[in-house]
Amino acid sequence: MTGAGRAERKKAHILLGWMVLAAMLAGCAAQQTPPPSPLAVPRQTAPERVVPEGKRPRPYRVFGVWYQPMADAHGYRQKGIASWYGEAFHGRPTSNGETYDMHGISAAHKLLPLGTLVRVTNLENGRVLDLRINDRGPFIPGRIIDLSYGAAKELGIVRAGTAKVEVVALTSGPPPRKRRKMVASVGPAGEPNRFFIQVGAFGDRKNADRVVRELSESYGEVLVRPYQCPRSRQTLYRVLVGRTASLRMAETHEQMLRDQGFPDAFAIAE
């Protein structure tokens, strides 16, 4: 066979290989279902206390962004994109302390009071569902509500992953019979404790105590708060300093600690 013939044969083999690969990829794409909304997005799962009527819930922060939940959902109506979350969070605590049941009917919202009953209308197929807000999220830009798998199934959203919806508040907040008084810890001056700076979280208590000794010279009060991770069940020892009722002051302390060699310091609402 001549050199030109071998070259043509080689080109034909390469072309055939690309055609086979393209056919395989097309087959895989045809068998895949549309991906649901992302499940690996960190959520705000620290339980929030139900606060008395008229009081503003404490703010919280996710991805470095502070969110101030609404004190009252009266008149709330919004159109936007709904997503859903399922197995990755099944059995884990929601923001109001309940255990998340992916097959149940519930939803997460960034700002509505926990316990608010809302009516969700899928504007793409007309399905309507009433459900209760018991979690925080979604923390993806452009999405206004994160449905449980069961709720998404009822609304016909599971396969597509997202849908355009309208959310309308049916109640202004949690039912009165479920409201509890919020017990606020009070400092020496009688000031409610709202914000701390978490300097770090350590798996070894000795390391936490070492940081406490280091910071005690500059800060009058340094606390160690144990925290058990819901998934791994590992106990972490959180070092907290800078108690203040002012978010702005907490952010100032946060920056000071970072400048002092604690890059992981961040303000939290307690």
N, C-alpha and C positions, 0 to 999 in steps of 0.2 A: 504493500500500500504506500502511496506517495505521501510526502510530508503534508501536502495540502489536504489529502484525504483524511489523514489522522487528525488534522486540526478541525476539519468539519465534523468528524465523528465526536471529537471532544466537546465541541460546541453543542452538538445535539444532546449529549449526555448531561451537560450542565443545564440546558434548557428543560430537559425532561425532569431532572431533579427539582428544579424550581417549581415546575408544574405540579409534581407530586406533593411537595411541601405546601404549596398554596391550597391544594385540595384538602390536605389534612387539616390545615388551619381553618378553612371554611367549614369543615365538618364539625370541628370543635366549637366554633362560634355558633353553629346552628343548634347544638345540643345544650349550650349554656343558657341558664335563665338570667334575665336581667339582674344585675347585682342590687341587693337591698342597700339601705342607707348604711354608712360605715358603722361598725360595731366596736372598733377599738378606740373610740374617742373617749378620753377621760371624762368622768362625770362628777358632779357635785353630789356625793353620797353621804356626807356628814349629816346626821339627823338634826333637823331644826325643830325648836320648840314652837308649839302653837301659842301665839301671843294674844293678849286681850284685845277686844275689838277697839279700833281706833289707834292702836299702837303700830308703829312701823316695824316689820321684821328686820332682823339684823342683816347687814349686807354680807356678801360672800365674794370670793374671787376665784376665777378659773382662767388659766392661760394668761395670768397677769392682769386680767380685766376684772374690775369690781362691778358687781350687780346689786342693785338695791331693790328687793322685792316690793311689790305694791302692798299697801296696807288694806286696800279695799278694791275689789274687782268690779264694782258697780259701773255699768255702762261699757264694759270692755267688749270690743268687737274688732277683729283684725282678719285680713286675708293675707295668705302667704303659703309657703311650702311646708308640708308636713312630711316627716320621715318616721321610721320606726326602729326600735331596738329590741333584741331578743336574747338568744342563748348566752351570749357573753356576760350578761348581767342577771340571768335567771338565778334566783335564790340569794341575791345580794341585797343589802339594805337600801331602801330608797331614802330620799332626803327627809321624809317625815318619820323614819324609823320602821316602816313596814318592810316586809320581805317582798322583793319584786317577783311577781308571777307573770312570766311572759305570755301565758295563755289567758290571763285575766284581762279586764277592761280598765285601763288606766292610761295616764300620760304624764309626760314631763314638760314643764314650762319654765322659762328663765325667771319670770317676774310675777306671775299670778300667785296669790296666796295659796299655800298648800291646803288642800281640802276643797278648793273651789270646784263647783260642778260646772262643766262647760258643754256646749253643743257644738260638735264638729261636723261640718258638711263638706263632703268631697265634691268640689265644684266640677270635677271631670265626669262623674257618673251619677251625681244626685243623691248618693247614700248619706244618711244622717245617723249620728250616734251621740248619745249623752254619756259622759264619763267624768271621772274625778282626777284632779291634778294631785299627784303624790310624790313627784320627783322633780329634779332640776335638769334642764337641758332644753333643746339641743344647743351645743356651743359651736355650731358651724354657721358661718354667715349666710343669711338668706333664709334660714329655717325658723319657723315660729313655734312649732310643737313637735315633740317626739312621742309617738304612740307606742303602746305595748304591742307585741306581735298579735295578740288577740283582737285588740282594737283595730289594728291595721288590716287584719283579715276581714273583719266585719265591714270595713269601709272600702275594701277592694284595692288596697295599696301595697300588699305584700310583694307581689311580683315586680311591680315597677320600682318599688323602693321609696319613691316620693310622689306627692301629688299636690295640686293646688287646692287649698281648703279655706273655709271660713271658720273662725273660732269665736263663739259668743258666750260670755259668762252668764250662767243662769242663776248663780248665787253670788253674793258679795264676798264670800269667804267660807271658812269651815262652819258646819252646823254649830249653833250655840252649845248644844249638849256635849260636844266634843272639845270645847275650848277649855284650856287649862291655864292657870296663872303661870307666868314665866318667872322662875326663881332666878334673880340676878345676884351674883356674888358681889359683895360690897367691900371696897378697899378701906384702909384706915381712915380716910377722910370722908367716908360715906358716899363716895362716888361710884356709880355702877361701872363694873369692869366690862369694856366692850372690845378693846383691841390689844393684842400682844404682837410682838415680833418673834416668829419662830426662827431661831438661829440655826437649828439643825435637828435631825432625827437620827438617833443612833441605835443600833442593834445591841450594843454592849453598854450597860448602865455605867460602867466605869468611865467610858469616854464622855458620856453625858455629864457625869459629875466633874470631870476635868474641865469642861467648858464652863460649868457653873462656877467653879473656883476662879477661873480666869476672868469672868465677867462680873463677879460679885464686887470687885473693887470699884467698878465704874457705875454699876446699877444696884440700887438698893434692894431690889427683889428679883431673883432669878428662880424660875420654877422648872420642875421636871414633871411632865405629864406623860404617863404610859399610854400607848395607843396600839390596839391590836388590828393588824391589817386584815380586812374581811376575807381576802382570797387565800393568802399564805398562812394566816393565823400567827404570823410572827409578831412579837411585841417590839415596838419601837419606842424609844425614850425621847420625847420632844422637849427641847430646851426653849423656854419662853421668857422674854424680858420685855420691859417697856410698857407696862400697863397704862392705858390711856383711854379716855372716852372720845377722843378726837381722831377721826380717820386721817386728817392732814398731819397731825402730830405723829401718828403711827408711821406714816410714810416717811416723815423726816427721820425718825429713829431707824427705820429700815435702811435708809441711805447711809446714815452714820455707821451702822454696823457693817455694811458692805465695805465702806471705806476703811474700816478697822480690820479687815481681813476675813470677813464672814460673807463670801459671795452668795451663799444660798439663803441668806436672811430674807424673810418676806413677812408682810403684815397679815394677820389673820383676825377674824371676828370670832370671839369666844362667847 
